Amino acid sequence: MKREIIGKGTWIDKLASAIIKREKEIGRSLEPILVESGLGASGFPHIGSLGDAVRAYGVSLAIKNLGYNSKLIAYSDDLDGLRKIPSGLPTWLAEHIGKPVSSIPDPIGQCHESYGAHMSSLLLDALDRLDVNYEYLNAEKVYGNGMLSDQIDKILTNAPNLGNKIEEIVGQSKYKESLPYFPICESCGRLYVANAEKYIKEEKKVSYVCSGTKLGNNELKGCGYTGEIPISTGKGKLAWKVEFAARWSALDIRFEAYGKDIMDSVRVNDWVSDDVLNYAHPFHVKYEMFLDKGGKKISKSIGNVLTPQVWLRYGSPQSLLLLLFKRITGTRQVGIDDIPALMEEYDNYEDIYFGKKKEDNEDKLIKTRGLYEFINHLRTSKETLQHVPYMLMAQQASFFSGNDRIEKIFDRLVKYKVASELTPDLEQKIQLACNWSDDHTSTEKFDVALTEKEKLIIRKILKDLDSEDTKSNLDAEKIQQLIYETSKLNNEQPRKIFKLMYKMLINADSGPRLGGYIIDLGMHRIRSILKPYIS
């Protein structure tokens, strides 16, 4: 029996369908269905933080495709306090530890009104370059406009019960002794050091004393000031253990994903939303974290951040969307050396989508076609674009420079019969490959596994190409014939060896005629590329 296909047949569609089904069961209005992604503003945004927003956007797209109105809310927590100085930023930030990032000067060129505005702008820039639609909200204005006042009032009124429940859920007793609210000290301007002591419900104010706190392993001294602040003016913020719930309720959020590092906070917030604010918490999905190539969690503070801007210097927006849309579960190691393979993979998706390549597995075909449409924002073109192997362009870029560099590379591509027209899309891809060539001097090694027999054949081909007789009389046809005959003499299909050599040289199954390309690239370069595979 043929299985039912939901929407475009991807995990994104299944998630959207589950959200809609739950909203119907709850009995809430389906106009609109808002999804949210929190944007951290305390450090450089990385691929992981971008993934949160992009996947939420994908879910919003899928909800629309199923016939309902939806929108992504991109929420920047720019009232968050600076806890440590991220790697690479100036040491003068030490005097601002504990202050909301929206009140700290921009440490990078003073091009934005604050530290928080600069960091938020980097993620918003990435979303814009990926053509992601969103509505931007930030904590400074949301709190300052009193949008969370009702929620803050209910939470602080229920503080004693809430403190007991937090201890019951996650074993943390902190909020049995203090309110889950951080005033911003009116004297020193710091968050966290001003400890909320009492909620004055009749006046909707919080009384506090700036007595200090511990941030990580460091003691942050208070200034001793005592005061009262109204909850409706943005002069304080809720603790994370309850703040998500307040946002969900105030903004009417129906879906938010979360990383496993904040699981405890989400469990508490779900209870606060359901039982304190009487707002059924949003549908959730847990995602795993991106790791660097050393297996460490990508972190703003330790400086192993792969930013979207770095990715987009070398890879297309489609390659980055493919990385983020392929799946949401499972931990993944990611680095810029993944870009060439993802550029090729996207071209492969496009060829399958338009029927230029055959995919016999029906489930894989449906998934590939669906993901291709989401990558293109459900606005697909009518035909496939020109596909040129990324590493072929990068290798050619190493031979040329000057203002006419792109035109010279294009002429080579025409010579190799892999391109026919210098379209804006192809010109952009050549420029990305030029950037890669300029910044990466080492040879890229791709995921190609050779048998001992195949290694032997490649070694024999290289040895014969290096022989005095061959070097003095080298031409494209002789090289083609040498590869063919060496394969046959060693009882291997020539087509298989040609394919493996393309894979090792340009990470593609095919490309320019190999004999001529080897001459153009030069034997020294050919040896340096192939040697790691046959060692």
FENDA-V901954 format. One record per backbone hydrogen bond with DSSP energy under -0.5 kcal/mol. NH is the residue of the N-H (numbers start at 0). CO is the residue of the C=O. Records with the same first field share a line. If there is no record, write none. Layout:
# FENDA-V901954
NH=CO  CO
This chain:
# FENDA-V901954
5=3
6=4
8=5
13=9
14=10
15=11
16=12
17=13
18=14
19=15
20=16
21=17
22=18
23=19
24=20
25=21
26=22
27=22
32=68
33=31  251
34=70
35=254
36=72
38=74
39=37
46=305
49=45
50=46
51=47
52=48
53=49
54=50
55=51
56=52
57=53
58=54
59=55
60=56
61=57
62=58
63=59
64=60
65=61
66=63
67=62
70=32
72=34  70
73=71  134
74=36  72
75=73  136
76=38  74
77=75
79=76
81=98
82=80
85=83
86=299  300
88=85
92=89
93=90
94=91
95=92
96=93
97=81
98=95
99=188
100=79
101=77
102=99
103=100
108=106
110=107
114=103
115=100
117=113
118=114
119=115
120=116
121=117
122=118
123=119
124=120
125=121
126=122
127=123
128=124
129=125
130=127
131=126
134=71
136=73
138=75
140=137
141=137
142=138
143=138  139
144=140
145=142
146=141
147=141
148=145
151=147
152=148
153=149
154=150
155=151
156=152
157=153
158=155
161=157
162=158
163=159
164=160
165=161
166=162
167=163
168=164
169=165
170=165  166
171=165
172=170
175=172
176=172  173
177=173
178=195
180=178
181=236
182=180  193
183=234
184=182  189
188=184
190=97
192=190
194=192  208
195=180  193
196=206
197=206
199=197  204
200=198
202=199
203=199  200
204=199
205=228
206=197
207=226
208=194
209=224
210=192  208
211=192
212=219
214=212  217
215=213
217=214
219=212
220=218
223=209
226=207
228=205
230=203
232=229
233=142
234=229
236=181
238=179
241=238
242=238
243=239
245=241
246=242
247=243
248=244
249=245
250=246
251=247
252=247
253=33
254=33
255=282
257=284
259=286
261=258
262=259
265=261
266=262
267=263
268=264
269=265
270=266
271=267
272=268
273=269
274=270
275=270  271
276=271
278=272
282=253
286=257
287=327
290=331
291=295
294=291
297=289
302=298
303=298
306=304
310=306
311=307
312=308  309
313=309  310
314=310
319=315
320=316
321=317
322=318
323=319
324=320
325=321
331=288
333=290
337=334
338=335
341=337
342=338
343=339
344=340
345=341
346=342
347=343
348=344
349=345
350=346
351=347
352=348
353=349
354=351
355=350
356=350
361=359
364=360
365=361
366=362
367=363
368=364
369=365
370=366
371=367
372=368
373=369
374=370
375=371
376=373
377=372
378=375
387=385
390=505
392=388
393=389
394=390
395=391
396=392
397=393  394
398=395
399=395  396
404=401
407=403
408=404
409=405
410=406
411=407
412=408
413=409
414=410
415=411
416=413
417=412
418=412
422=420
426=422
427=423
428=424
429=425
430=426
431=427
432=428
433=429
434=430
435=431
436=432
437=433
438=434
439=435
440=438
445=443
447=445
449=447
454=450
455=451
456=452
457=453
458=454
459=455
460=456
461=457
462=458
463=459
464=460
465=461
466=463
470=466
471=467
472=468  469
473=470
478=474
479=475
480=476
481=477
482=478
483=479
484=480
485=481
486=482
487=483
488=484
489=485
490=487
491=486
495=492
496=492
497=493
498=494
499=495
500=496
501=497
502=498
503=499
504=500
505=501
506=501  502
507=501
516=512
517=513
518=514
519=515
520=516
521=517
525=521
526=522
527=523
528=524
529=525
530=526
532=529
533=529  530
534=530
